[in-house]
Amino acid sequence: MAKLSSVNKNNRRKAMVKKYAAKWASLKAIAADESRPMDERFAARLKMAKLPRNSHPTRVRNRCALTGRARGNYRKFGLSRLMMRELASQGMIPGVTKSSW
């Protein structure tokens, strides 16, 4: 089980990313548009730099939904490899079976 503070910090980051998503996208579009004047594009980049660091999507960490483990996660299920194996063995994940040959 991951530290609760780490899980909560990641949840705060997710909320902040969601809050600033529209503003981030509009500034990014202005900065990437080569038909606009250079000083306008530069001003957009400065505004992007003024946004909170945790508002950028790359700061969010994929974590297991059950344990909060940060490494070895399957995106499709939102679970770590350990929980994935345990739940699959118990037959709790539909469509996933243990292979045997």
Secondary structure as UniProt FT lines:
FT   HELIX           4..32
FT   TURN            34..35
FT   HELIX           38..50
FT   HELIX           53..55
FT   HELIX           57..59
FT   TURN            65..67
FT   STRAND          73..74
FT   TURN            75..78
FT   STRAND          79..80
FT   HELIX           81..90
FT   TURN            94..95
//
